[in-house]
Amino acid sequence: MATNIDAPFGFMPVDTIGGAAPGKLGEYKVTNDAIFQGDSVQIASNSGVLTQGGTGTTDVGVFWGAKYDDSNGKPTFTNNVPASQAATAFVYDNPYQVFEIQGDGGTNSAQTDVGRTADKVVGQGSTANGVSIFELDSSDIGTGANLRIVGFSQNPNRGNIGQETTVYRVLINEHTYAN
């Protein structure tokens, strides 16, 4: 059996519960928070705009990109939004959207993880490619609450059970539209 690759990528949409086709992306405003493709996001209660989700937050979904006019007035689409850029963000906001996310190192995955909950590990994404580095916190499976594990990746280089850095299939358990 191959060893799982350690290369975090945030949340990657792969399916929906019930097998329905993924819905359209929701549009939200973002004004002052650096957000990367694959980051979970929340709606800030004091401003009504998106911010990066944190451990223990109730999230609205996963950021997938943004559009804005650059300093020359040219329409721009990017994987990430710099902290000072006002933009329209596109978010996978269906509470039944299934995502793949890599578990962090230190704890081996197990089939008994399915159905349990865990938190996420928040990090600053890559400005080079605009991609998130969020991971599932494998050390608190069964005690964290952000995510609900529904399975494992079918990729033979990423979904090997019984190893570290396994890619899990999850739902956002603490979701704005499901709670």
Helices and strands as residue ranges (DSSP letters): E 12-16, G 17-19, E 26-30, E 35-36, E 40-43, E 50-52, E 61-69, E 75-78, E 80-81, E 87-92, E 97-102, G 111-113, E 117-118, E 120-121, E 135-136, G 138-140, E 147-152, E 167-172
